[in-house]
Structures are given as structure tokens and as C-alpha cells.
Amino acid sequence: TIDAELEFLLDAVEQSDCTLTRNGSEHPAAAAAAHLRLTYQRAGSWVKGAGQFIERLASRSSMSGKPYTLQCGEALPMPTQQWLQDKLAGYGAASPPVRKTAG
């Protein structure tokens, strides 16, 4: 099963206004998320957690070794690894705080 952090990252890609470039081809957000999801499913137990997913699967092409980039809106393209790490760093902040009840 996909853990919560990884699902958060895949949803962030899918809902973004970003275009993924891999091996010279551009892919809109929904197609990029679908590719990353399929890549993760094929990896099986080789990848555990969001950190390994970013490092091993979502940063570069396994075929060419070329890094993936994301271009979001008018911003300059950035390495997908950095974009995903930035999103992951904000994951805890995006979760609502747990309230303790008195008693």
C-alpha cells in the first residue's frame, strides 16, 4: 500500500499546474502523477517510504539517468527531486494539529 506521505506527494503533483519533463518529453500534471504512481507500483519492496521514492524513482530516468524537471506556471524549471523534497518538508505542516481533550 502507498503510505500517507507518498500519497500526499503524488496528489501534490497531480493537482499542481506543473509539467514534468523526462527524457526530453513533457507530461502534464495528471500524466506525471500517473507515471510516478506506476513506477512506484512496479518497484515493489525496493522502495520504502517517500524519501526513498524521491531518491530512487522520482528524481531521474532509470533508463537514461537524466534528471526529471518540473516547470510550474511561469517559474523556471526545477529538479523534480527538489520540488518533491520541498513538498515533503511541508507535509507535517499541512496536517491539522491533533487536539487533546481534557479529561
N, CA, C and O atoms as CSV, one atom per row, in Angstrom:
chain,resi,resn,atom,element,x,y,z
A,1,THR,N,N,0.841,-1.194,0.000
A,1,THR,CA,C,0.000,0.000,0.000
A,1,THR,C,C,0.882,1.251,0.000
A,1,THR,O,O,2.033,1.214,0.434
A,2,ILE,N,N,0.341,2.321,-0.476
A,2,ILE,CA,C,1.058,3.591,-0.515
A,2,ILE,C,C,0.903,4.278,0.832
A,2,ILE,O,O,-0.208,4.415,1.345
A,3,ASP,N,N,2.028,4.710,1.404
A,3,ASP,CA,C,1.933,5.386,2.691
A,3,ASP,C,C,1.406,6.808,2.512
A,3,ASP,O,O,1.363,7.326,1.396
A,4,ALA,N,N,1.010,7.427,3.610
A,4,ALA,CA,C,0.352,8.736,3.571
A,4,ALA,C,C,1.241,9.816,2.967
A,4,ALA,O,O,0.756,10.652,2.206
A,5,GLU,N,N,2.545,9.814,3.293
A,5,GLU,CA,C,3.449,10.829,2.737
A,5,GLU,C,C,3.552,10.703,1.223
A,5,GLU,O,O,3.520,11.701,0.503
A,6,LEU,N,N,3.675,9.478,0.753
A,6,LEU,CA,C,3.798,9.258,-0.682
A,6,LEU,C,C,2.508,9.638,-1.397
A,6,LEU,O,O,2.547,10.251,-2.464
A,7,GLU,N,N,1.385,9.284,-0.825
A,7,GLU,CA,C,0.094,9.669,-1.420
A,7,GLU,C,C,-0.026,11.191,-1.474
A,7,GLU,O,O,-0.528,11.743,-2.453
A,8,PHE,N,N,0.434,11.864,-0.424
A,8,PHE,CA,C,0.437,13.321,-0.388
A,8,PHE,C,C,1.259,13.890,-1.551
A,8,PHE,O,O,0.822,14.820,-2.229
A,9,LEU,N,N,2.445,13.327,-1.773
A,9,LEU,CA,C,3.313,13.799,-2.857
A,9,LEU,C,C,2.689,13.572,-4.227
A,9,LEU,O,O,2.711,14.462,-5.077
A,10,LEU,N,N,2.137,12.390,-4.442
A,10,LEU,CA,C,1.518,12.085,-5.736
A,10,LEU,C,C,0.313,12.987,-5.994
A,10,LEU,O,O,0.103,13.447,-7.116
A,11,ASP,N,N,-0.482,13.237,-4.943
A,11,ASP,CA,C,-1.614,14.149,-5.081
A,11,ASP,C,C,-1.134,15.572,-5.384
A,11,ASP,O,O,-1.746,16.279,-6.184
A,12,ALA,N,N,-0.031,15.991,-4.737
A,12,ALA,CA,C,0.507,17.336,-4.976
A,12,ALA,C,C,0.926,17.505,-6.431
A,12,ALA,O,O,0.667,18.545,-7.036
A,13,VAL,N,N,1.574,16.484,-6.995
A,13,VAL,CA,C,1.959,16.534,-8.404
A,13,VAL,C,C,0.710,16.607,-9.275
A,13,VAL,O,O,0.616,17.449,-10.168
A,14,GLU,N,N,-0.240,15.729,-9.013
A,14,GLU,CA,C,-1.446,15.639,-9.835
A,14,GLU,C,C,-2.261,16.930,-9.819
A,14,GLU,O,O,-2.840,17.314,-10.835
A,15,GLN,N,N,-2.304,17.593,-8.677
A,15,GLN,CA,C,-3.131,18.793,-8.536
A,15,GLN,C,C,-2.372,20.085,-8.837
A,15,GLN,O,O,-2.931,21.176,-8.730
A,16,SER,N,N,-1.111,19.961,-9.209
A,16,SER,CA,C,-0.300,21.143,-9.493
A,16,SER,C,C,-0.557,21.662,-10.909
A,16,SER,O,O,-1.262,21.043,-11.705
A,17,ASP,N,N,0.034,22.809,-11.187
A,17,ASP,CA,C,-0.008,23.354,-12.552
A,17,ASP,C,C,1.327,23.099,-13.241
A,17,ASP,O,O,1.751,23.863,-14.107
A,18,CYS,N,N,1.976,22.020,-12.843
A,18,CYS,CA,C,3.334,21.724,-13.302
A,18,CYS,C,C,3.346,20.776,-14.502
A,18,CYS,O,O,2.413,20.004,-14.727
A,19,THR,N,N,4.423,20.863,-15.250
A,19,THR,CA,C,4.690,19.950,-16.355
A,19,THR,C,C,5.998,19.239,-16.044
A,19,THR,O,O,7.015,19.877,-15.771
A,20,LEU,N,N,5.963,17.915,-16.086
A,20,LEU,CA,C,7.146,17.095,-15.844
A,20,LEU,C,C,7.864,16.860,-17.160
A,20,LEU,O,O,7.246,16.473,-18.152
A,21,THR,N,N,9.170,17.094,-17.170
A,21,THR,CA,C,9.982,16.763,-18.333
A,21,THR,C,C,10.848,15.581,-17.964
A,21,THR,O,O,11.626,15.628,-17.012
A,22,ARG,N,N,10.698,14.517,-18.738
A,22,ARG,CA,C,11.542,13.336,-18.537
A,22,ARG,C,C,11.983,12.834,-19.899
A,22,ARG,O,O,11.171,12.635,-20.803
A,23,ASN,N,N,13.279,12.635,-20.023
A,23,ASN,CA,C,13.883,12.184,-21.283
A,23,ASN,C,C,13.472,13.060,-22.465
A,23,ASN,O,O,13.262,12.563,-23.572
A,24,GLY,N,N,13.359,14.376,-22.220
A,24,GLY,CA,C,13.056,15.321,-23.286
A,24,GLY,C,C,11.585,15.467,-23.630
A,24,GLY,O,O,11.234,16.297,-24.469
A,25,SER,N,N,10.711,14.682,-23.004
A,25,SER,CA,C,9.273,14.766,-23.275
A,25,SER,C,C,8.551,15.435,-22.116
A,25,SER,O,O,8.869,15.196,-20.951
A,26,GLU,N,N,7.577,16.275,-22.447
A,26,GLU,CA,C,6.801,16.975,-21.424
A,26,GLU,C,C,5.504,16.220,-21.148
A,26,GLU,O,O,4.862,15.689,-22.053
A,27,HIS,N,N,5.140,16.192,-19.858
A,27,HIS,CA,C,3.940,15.482,-19.423
A,27,HIS,C,C,3.171,16.366,-18.450
A,27,HIS,O,O,3.738,16.833,-17.462
A,28,PRO,N,N,1.864,16.607,-18.721
A,28,PRO,CA,C,1.072,17.421,-17.799
A,28,PRO,C,C,0.946,16.723,-16.444
A,28,PRO,O,O,1.244,15.537,-16.307
A,29,ALA,N,N,0.499,17.483,-15.453
A,29,ALA,CA,C,0.477,17.030,-14.064
A,29,ALA,C,C,-0.190,15.665,-13.871
A,29,ALA,O,O,0.374,14.801,-13.200
A,30,ALA,N,N,-1.363,15.458,-14.438
A,30,ALA,CA,C,-2.071,14.191,-14.236
A,30,ALA,C,C,-1.284,13.013,-14.811
A,30,ALA,O,O,-1.213,11.951,-14.192
A,31,ALA,N,N,-0.696,13.197,-15.987
A,31,ALA,CA,C,0.101,12.142,-16.604
A,31,ALA,C,C,1.389,11.914,-15.817
A,31,ALA,O,O,1.845,10.778,-15.684
A,32,ALA,N,N,1.976,12.992,-15.296
A,32,ALA,CA,C,3.189,12.871,-14.488
A,32,ALA,C,C,2.912,12.062,-13.227
A,32,ALA,O,O,3.684,11.169,-12.877
A,33,ALA,N,N,1.816,12.370,-12.548
A,33,ALA,CA,C,1.449,11.640,-11.331
A,33,ALA,C,C,1.170,10.170,-11.650
A,33,ALA,O,O,1.570,9.282,-10.897
A,34,ALA,N,N,0.491,9.920,-12.757
A,34,ALA,CA,C,0.195,8.529,-13.144
A,34,ALA,C,C,1.488,7.765,-13.413
A,34,ALA,O,O,1.612,6.604,-13.023
A,35,HIS,N,N,2.442,8.399,-14.070
A,35,HIS,CA,C,3.729,7.754,-14.343
A,35,HIS,C,C,4.457,7.439,-13.039
A,35,HIS,O,O,4.962,6.331,-12.859
A,36,LEU,N,N,4.511,8.408,-12.137
A,36,LEU,CA,C,5.204,8.199,-10.867
A,36,LEU,C,C,4.530,7.111,-10.032
A,36,LEU,O,O,5.201,6.309,-9.382
A,37,ARG,N,N,3.205,7.092,-10.056
A,37,ARG,CA,C,2.449,6.067,-9.314
A,37,ARG,C,C,2.753,4.671,-9.874
A,37,ARG,O,O,2.979,3.728,-9.115
A,38,LEU,N,N,2.756,4.551,-11.185
A,38,LEU,CA,C,3.034,3.260,-11.826
A,38,LEU,C,C,4.473,2.824,-11.551
A,38,LEU,O,O,4.733,1.652,-11.282
A,39,THR,N,N,5.397,3.771,-11.620
A,39,THR,CA,C,6.797,3.468,-11.332
A,39,THR,C,C,6.940,2.937,-9.912
A,39,THR,O,O,7.672,1.977,-9.670
A,40,TYR,N,N,6.241,3.565,-8.982
A,40,TYR,CA,C,6.281,3.111,-7.585
A,40,TYR,C,C,5.700,1.698,-7.454
A,40,TYR,O,O,6.273,0.849,-6.771
A,41,GLN,N,N,4.567,1.451,-8.108
A,41,GLN,CA,C,3.928,0.129,-8.023
A,41,GLN,C,C,4.830,-0.955,-8.586
A,41,GLN,O,O,4.862,-2.069,-8.062
A,42,ARG,N,N,5.556,-0.645,-9.637
A,42,ARG,CA,C,6.464,-1.624,-10.249
A,42,ARG,C,C,7.708,-1.884,-9.393
A,42,ARG,O,O,8.319,-2.949,-9.483
A,43,ALA,N,N,8.076,-0.901,-8.564
A,43,ALA,CA,C,9.295,-1.027,-7.758
A,43,ALA,C,C,9.147,-2.044,-6.636
A,43,ALA,O,O,10.133,-2.629,-6.186
A,44,GLY,N,N,7.923,-2.254,-6.188
A,44,GLY,CA,C,7.701,-3.217,-5.121
A,44,GLY,C,C,8.428,-2.849,-3.848
A,44,GLY,O,O,8.427,-1.687,-3.443
A,45,SER,N,N,9.041,-3.818,-3.218
A,45,SER,CA,C,9.668,-3.614,-1.909
A,45,SER,C,C,11.028,-2.915,-1.993
A,45,SER,O,O,11.649,-2.658,-0.962
A,46,TRP,N,N,11.490,-2.610,-3.185
A,46,TRP,CA,C,12.772,-1.928,-3.360
A,46,TRP,C,C,12.733,-0.516,-2.781
A,46,TRP,O,O,13.771,0.049,-2.437
A,47,VAL,N,N,11.532,0.052,-2.674
A,47,VAL,CA,C,11.368,1.409,-2.170
A,47,VAL,C,C,10.453,1.381,-0.959
A,47,VAL,O,O,9.335,0.868,-1.004
A,48,LYS,N,N,10.960,1.948,0.122
A,48,LYS,CA,C,10.174,2.043,1.350
A,48,LYS,C,C,10.080,3.511,1.748
A,48,LYS,O,O,11.080,4.135,2.102
A,49,GLY,N,N,8.892,4.043,1.685
A,49,GLY,CA,C,8.655,5.409,2.130
A,49,GLY,C,C,8.909,6.466,1.077
A,49,GLY,O,O,9.464,6.205,0.009
A,50,ALA,N,N,8.482,7.668,1.419
A,50,ALA,CA,C,8.528,8.790,0.492
A,50,ALA,C,C,9.959,9.236,0.174
A,50,ALA,O,O,10.249,9.609,-0.963
A,51,GLY,N,N,10.841,9.201,1.150
A,51,GLY,CA,C,12.220,9.617,0.917
A,51,GLY,C,C,12.913,8.755,-0.121
A,51,GLY,O,O,13.560,9.272,-1.032
A,52,GLN,N,N,12.781,7.439,0.015
A,52,GLN,CA,C,13.381,6.535,-0.971
A,52,GLN,C,C,12.684,6.674,-2.318
A,52,GLN,O,O,13.332,6.566,-3.359
A,53,PHE,N,N,11.380,6.912,-2.316
A,53,PHE,CA,C,10.649,7.116,-3.559
A,53,PHE,C,C,11.249,8.295,-4.329
A,53,PHE,O,O,11.510,8.199,-5.528
A,54,ILE,N,N,11.464,9.419,-3.613
A,54,ILE,CA,C,12.028,10.600,-4.263
A,54,ILE,C,C,13.422,10.284,-4.797
A,54,ILE,O,O,13.728,10.568,-5.955
A,55,GLU,N,N,14.258,9.700,-3.955
A,55,GLU,CA,C,15.654,9.448,-4.309
A,55,GLU,C,C,15.796,8.415,-5.430
A,55,GLU,O,O,16.559,8.626,-6.373
A,56,ARG,N,N,15.080,7.322,-5.333
A,56,ARG,CA,C,15.301,6.194,-6.244
A,56,ARG,C,C,14.437,6.208,-7.505
A,56,ARG,O,O,14.850,5.687,-8.542
A,57,LEU,N,N,13.242,6.798,-7.426
A,57,LEU,CA,C,12.314,6.668,-8.552
A,57,LEU,C,C,11.880,7.980,-9.198
A,57,LEU,O,O,11.684,8.033,-10.412
A,58,ALA,N,N,11.730,9.028,-8.411
A,58,ALA,CA,C,11.075,10.235,-8.916
A,58,ALA,C,C,12.035,11.347,-9.312
A,58,ALA,O,O,11.592,12.429,-9.695
A,59,SER,N,N,13.327,11.108,-9.232
A,59,SER,CA,C,14.296,12.171,-9.495
A,59,SER,C,C,14.939,12.101,-10.871
A,59,SER,O,O,15.331,13.125,-11.432
A,60,ARG,N,N,15.048,10.892,-11.417
A,60,ARG,CA,C,15.743,10.743,-12.708
A,60,ARG,C,C,15.220,9.501,-13.419
A,60,ARG,O,O,14.602,8.623,-12.818
A,61,SER,N,N,15.486,9.463,-14.697
A,61,SER,CA,C,15.084,8.327,-15.517
A,61,SER,C,C,15.962,7.119,-15.206
A,61,SER,O,O,17.188,7.222,-15.169
A,62,SER,N,N,15.329,5.992,-14.987
A,62,SER,CA,C,16.109,4.771,-14.755
A,62,SER,C,C,16.742,4.286,-16.053
A,62,SER,O,O,17.708,3.523,-16.021
A,63,MET,N,N,16.212,4.717,-17.191
A,63,MET,CA,C,16.746,4.281,-18.478
A,63,MET,C,C,17.926,5.144,-18.930
A,63,MET,O,O,18.955,4.616,-19.351
A,64,SER,N,N,17.781,6.461,-18.846
A,64,SER,CA,C,18.825,7.358,-19.360
A,64,SER,C,C,19.700,7.959,-18.265
A,64,SER,O,O,20.816,8.405,-18.532
A,65,GLY,N,N,19.194,7.970,-17.032
A,65,GLY,CA,C,19.913,8.613,-15.941
A,65,GLY,C,C,19.727,10.123,-15.898
A,65,GLY,O,O,20.257,10.786,-15.006
A,66,LYS,N,N,18.974,10.679,-16.861
A,66,LYS,CA,C,18.755,12.125,-16.905
A,66,LYS,C,C,17.771,12.540,-15.811
A,66,LYS,O,O,16.770,11.862,-15.578
A,67,PRO,N,N,18.067,13.672,-15.135
A,67,PRO,CA,C,17.160,14.133,-14.083
A,67,PRO,C,C,15.824,14.589,-14.655
A,67,PRO,O,O,15.747,15.119,-15.764
A,68,TYR,N,N,14.778,14.369,-13.870
A,68,TYR,CA,C,13.452,14.894,-14.197
A,68,TYR,C,C,13.412,16.350,-13.733
A,68,TYR,O,O,14.058,16.716,-12.751
A,69,THR,N,N,12.646,17.174,-14.449
A,69,THR,CA,C,12.403,18.545,-14.003
A,69,THR,C,C,10.904,18.816,-14.016
A,69,THR,O,O,10.142,18.189,-14.752
A,70,LEU,N,N,10.509,19.763,-13.185
A,70,LEU,CA,C,9.135,20.239,-13.152
A,70,LEU,C,C,9.134,21.726,-13.448
A,70,LEU,O,O,9.928,22.481,-12.887
A,71,GLN,N,N,8.241,22.141,-14.330
A,71,GLN,CA,C,8.017,23.558,-14.576
A,71,GLN,C,C,6.601,23.850,-14.131
A,71,GLN,O,O,5.640,23.269,-14.635
A,72,CYS,N,N,6.489,24.761,-13.178
A,72,CYS,CA,C,5.186,25.090,-12.594
A,72,CYS,C,C,4.828,26.522,-12.951
A,72,CYS,O,O,5.497,27.462,-12.521
A,73,GLY,N,N,3.777,26.687,-13.735
A,73,GLY,CA,C,3.362,28.023,-14.149
A,73,GLY,C,C,4.468,28.728,-14.898
A,73,GLY,O,O,5.060,28.169,-15.821
A,74,GLU,N,N,4.747,29.959,-14.499
A,74,GLU,CA,C,5.760,30.779,-15.161
A,74,GLU,C,C,7.147,30.627,-14.526
A,74,GLU,O,O,8.114,31.223,-15.001
A,75,ALA,N,N,7.246,29.839,-13.463
A,75,ALA,CA,C,8.524,29.668,-12.766
A,75,ALA,C,C,9.519,28.918,-13.651
A,75,ALA,O,O,9.132,28.200,-14.573
A,76,LEU,N,N,10.791,29.095,-13.356
A,76,LEU,CA,C,11.824,28.344,-14.060
A,76,LEU,C,C,11.725,26.868,-13.699
A,76,LEU,O,O,11.318,26.534,-12.586
A,77,PRO,N,N,12.089,25.981,-14.618
A,77,PRO,CA,C,12.083,24.557,-14.295
A,77,PRO,C,C,13.019,24.274,-13.122
A,77,PRO,O,O,14.060,24.913,-12.973
A,78,MET,N,N,12.631,23.316,-12.301
A,78,MET,CA,C,13.472,22.923,-11.187
A,78,MET,C,C,13.551,21.402,-11.128
A,78,MET,O,O,12.661,20.717,-11.631
A,79,PRO,N,N,14.604,20.871,-10.520
A,79,PRO,CA,C,14.696,19.411,-10.409
A,79,PRO,C,C,13.496,18.865,-9.646
A,79,PRO,O,O,13.107,19.402,-8.609
A,80,THR,N,N,12.927,17.811,-10.163
A,80,THR,CA,C,11.780,17.180,-9.513
A,80,THR,C,C,12.134,16.759,-8.096
A,80,THR,O,O,11.303,16.853,-7.193
A,81,GLN,N,N,13.359,16.298,-7.897
A,81,GLN,CA,C,13.794,15.894,-6.563
A,81,GLN,C,C,13.616,17.042,-5.565
A,81,GLN,O,O,13.087,16.835,-4.473
A,82,GLN,N,N,14.049,18.240,-5.929
A,82,GLN,CA,C,13.939,19.388,-5.030
A,82,GLN,C,C,12.484,19.750,-4.772
A,82,GLN,O,O,12.101,20.030,-3.636
A,83,TRP,N,N,11.670,19.744,-5.830
A,83,TRP,CA,C,10.252,20.091,-5.694
A,83,TRP,C,C,9.567,19.130,-4.733
A,83,TRP,O,O,8.826,19.552,-3.844
A,84,LEU,N,N,9.818,17.833,-4.915
A,84,LEU,CA,C,9.196,16.830,-4.051
A,84,LEU,C,C,9.716,16.921,-2.621
A,84,LEU,O,O,8.940,16.773,-1.677
A,85,GLN,N,N,11.008,17.162,-2.444
A,85,GLN,CA,C,11.557,17.309,-1.093
A,85,GLN,C,C,10.958,18.524,-0.385
A,85,GLN,O,O,10.679,18.475,0.813
A,86,ASP,N,N,10.763,19.617,-1.131
A,86,ASP,CA,C,10.132,20.803,-0.550
A,86,ASP,C,C,8.697,20.491,-0.124
A,86,ASP,O,O,8.263,20.901,0.952
A,87,LYS,N,N,7.972,19.774,-0.960
A,87,LYS,CA,C,6.597,19.392,-0.615
A,87,LYS,C,C,6.583,18.486,0.603
A,87,LYS,O,O,5.761,18.658,1.503
A,88,LEU,N,N,7.489,17.525,0.630
A,88,LEU,CA,C,7.548,16.581,1.749
A,88,LEU,C,C,7.882,17.310,3.053
A,88,LEU,O,O,7.341,16.976,4.107
A,89,ALA,N,N,8.768,18.299,2.983
A,89,ALA,CA,C,9.115,19.082,4.172
A,89,ALA,C,C,7.898,19.803,4.733
A,89,ALA,O,O,7.801,20.008,5.943
A,90,GLY,N,N,6.973,20.187,3.868
A,90,GLY,CA,C,5.756,20.863,4.304
A,90,GLY,C,C,4.627,19.925,4.681
A,90,GLY,O,O,3.560,20.371,5.100
A,91,TYR,N,N,4.855,18.630,4.534
A,91,TYR,CA,C,3.793,17.649,4.782
A,91,TYR,C,C,3.266,17.732,6.212
A,91,TYR,O,O,2.053,17.790,6.415
A,92,GLY,N,N,4.138,17.737,7.189
A,92,GLY,CA,C,3.704,17.815,8.586
A,92,GLY,C,C,2.962,19.095,8.872
A,92,GLY,O,O,1.997,19.095,9.637
A,93,ALA,N,N,3.396,20.192,8.269
A,93,ALA,CA,C,2.748,21.479,8.470
A,93,ALA,C,C,1.367,21.507,7.831
A,93,ALA,O,O,0.497,22.268,8.255
A,94,ALA,N,N,1.165,20.675,6.806
A,94,ALA,CA,C,-0.133,20.663,6.117
A,94,ALA,C,C,-1.164,19.852,6.882
A,94,ALA,O,O,-2.364,19.997,6.647
A,95,SER,N,N,-0.715,19.003,7.791
A,95,SER,CA,C,-1.632,18.188,8.566
A,95,SER,C,C,-2.209,19.020,9.702
A,95,SER,O,O,-1.480,19.776,10.345
A,96,PRO,N,N,-3.497,18.892,9.954
A,96,PRO,CA,C,-4.076,19.648,11.054
A,96,PRO,C,C,-3.524,19.167,12.390
A,96,PRO,O,O,-3.249,17.978,12.550
A,97,PRO,N,N,-3.358,20.071,13.347
A,97,PRO,CA,C,-2.840,19.640,14.642
A,97,PRO,C,C,-3.827,18.718,15.356
A,97,PRO,O,O,-5.043,18.833,15.202
A,98,VAL,N,N,-3.278,17.825,16.122
A,98,VAL,CA,C,-4.116,16.912,16.902
A,98,VAL,C,C,-4.472,17.612,18.189
A,98,VAL,O,O,-3.596,18.088,18.910
A,99,ARG,N,N,-5.769,17.677,18.482
A,99,ARG,CA,C,-6.211,18.341,19.698
A,99,ARG,C,C,-6.387,17.313,20.804
A,99,ARG,O,O,-6.979,16.251,20.611
A,100,LYS,N,N,-5.868,17.653,21.938
A,100,LYS,CA,C,-6.045,16.784,23.097
A,100,LYS,C,C,-7.268,17.253,23.857
A,100,LYS,O,O,-7.478,18.450,24.057
A,101,THR,N,N,-8.062,16.302,24.271
A,101,THR,CA,C,-9.246,16.643,25.031
A,101,THR,C,C,-8.941,16.524,26.522
A,101,THR,O,O,-8.180,15.654,26.945
A,102,ALA,N,N,-9.522,17.377,27.280
A,102,ALA,CA,C,-9.317,17.343,28.729
A,102,ALA,C,C,-10.051,16.153,29.312
A,102,ALA,O,O,-11.124,15.765,28.849
A,103,GLY,N,N,-9.454,15.598,30.320
A,103,GLY,CA,C,-10.222,14.555,30.987
A,103,GLY,C,C,-9.486,13.354,31.179
A,103,GLY,O,O,-10.013,12.388,31.732
